[in-house]
């Protein structure tokens, strides 16, 4: 039962981390990489919100904070803080390959490295965050594009 609680808590922490970083880097505002705007328009046509769809399009098309958080958790699992920082470097390279003008993925990976490592010091395992991040990504990208985009759009409006 404790492990399930850890995974649920890690999912919530990861979700808050990656959504906050993506909103901070203004991903709902405009498509930053090729394909993001097309995905956003398709989500809007399906009943979703354009700004939330734009953030979701950016998530799909380039390493963002969700990918950074997941890769950092994997890096911490493999090699602690150095592993998480190597993951952040790989996310940075991925951003450059995608011509991504932002640094949400790299920032997310660096922050996640220290968050995940910090939680490993109080009884969590890095694997809890790997599973938790997969769940967090699923809630944004896999369950309902329309509902997730509307939630992201509401969070974006709070920022403004």
C-alpha positions, 0 to 999 in steps of 0.5 A: 500500500505504501508503494501505491501511495508513493506512486500517487504522490509522485504523480501529483508532484510530477504533474505540478512540476511539469505543468508549472514549468511549461506554463512558466515558459509560456507553452500555451501561448503559441506553438514554439516548434513545428507541428504544435500549432497544427495539433492545437487547431486539431484539438480545438476542432475536437472541442478543446481549448486552443491554448491548452492544445498549443501546450499539448502540441509543444509537449508532443513535438519537442522535449518539454518539462514532462519529458525532462521530468521523466528522463530526470527520474530515469537518470536519478534511478540510474546514477543519482544526481549526476544521472539526472543532470546527464538526462538534462543535457540530453533534453537540451540537445533534443531541444536544439535538434527540434529548434525549440526556442525555449528551455522548458525541458531542460529546466524541468529536467534539472528541477526534477533531478533535485526534486526526485533525489530529494524525495529519495532521501525521505523514503521514495524511490526514483522508480516511484517518480518514473511511474508517477510521471508516466501517469501524469503524462497520461492525464494530459496526453492520453485520457481526453484531449478536449478536457485536458486542454480546457484544464490547461487553458484555465491554468494558463488564464490564472497565470495571466 
